[in-house]
Amino acid sequence: MLELQSPQVVCRMLGERIRALRLARNLSQQELADMGGASLSTVRRLEATGQGSLQLVVQVAQALHAAQGLQTLFALPARSIAEAEAAVQLSARQRARKPRVAQRSGG
């Protein structure tokens, strides 16, 4: 669903989620800034626009005890057993046979 949104919309949505989680944890923006090692203005901008560094997002996620959600952020998709077996077969090195040289009869 997020793939259909512009990056700006996705960032704003994440900022709103950060704000909602902060409020659910009963933290002020200043408290979150202190816990995340960021300035108050940085946290305000992150919540309002979703703009901030990846490091800031990780720090805030850790401060909000939500870092577990980051594990699947760029995870490779799971493959079925059949797909994994097919990939192994494709990656196995195969050698070409040497062409046979026709032997001449002695004479």
N, C-alpha and C positions, 0 to 999 in steps of 0.2 A: 504494500500500500504506500509506503514512503517512497518507493522508486518513482511513483507518478508525480511527486511533489518537487518543486524547485528546491535547491539547496537552502535558500533563505527561509522557506516555509518550514523545512525540516529542522533547521537550527532554532527557529522561533518555538517550534513545538517542544524541542528538547529543553530550551530555556524555561518554558512553562512547566514542564515536568520537574525540573530542578526546583523551581519555586514551590510547586505543590508538595514535593517531598520535604523540602526545608520546613514548610509550614506544618506538615504532618508530624515532623520531629520537634516542633515547637522551638525552632531556632530563629533568631533574628538574622538579617543579612550580615551584620557585623560579626556575630558569633560564627556563622559559616565561613566568613572571610578569615577569621582568626584560625579556625580549625583547618581550613584548606590552605593556609599560607598565602593568601591573596589579599589585595586591598578591597575595601568596601566598594569602590567604584567599579572594580573588575567584576565582582560578584553581581552588582546591579546590572552591568552591561550583559553579563552572561545570562541572567534571568530574563532580561528584556528582549534581547536580540538573538541569544544563542551564540554570540561571538566570543571567542576566547581560544586560547591555545589548547591543543590536545592534552598537554600536561595539566593545564588548569582543570579540564574536564575530569581527568583521572583523580586529581587532588580533591575536587569537590565530591566526586563519587565515593572516594574513600572516606571523606569526612561524614558523608550521609549514610555510610554503611551500605552503599549500593554498588560497590565495585564488582560484585558477582555478575552483574549484567554486562560488564565489559568483555567477559570471556567469549561471548559469541559474536562480538562486533565484527571481526574479520575472520571468523573460523571457516575453514574449508568445509564444503558441504559433505555430509555423510554419504557414502556410497553403499550400494547393495553388495552382497557377496558376489553376485554374478558380475557386476561392474568391476569390482576389485580383481576378480580372477581374470577377466578380459584384459585389464590394464597390465597385469603381470605377464600375460602371454604376449602382449604387444611389446613390452619392454625387454623380453628375453632376447638375447642376442642370437641372431640366426646367421649362419654362414652360407654363402653360395657354394655350390659344388663346382669343383674344377671340371672343365670340359674334358671328356674322355678323348684321348688321341687314338685314332684307329691304328691298330698295329698292322704292319705289313707282313705278309707271309714271306718266310725266308726263301731265297732263291737265287 
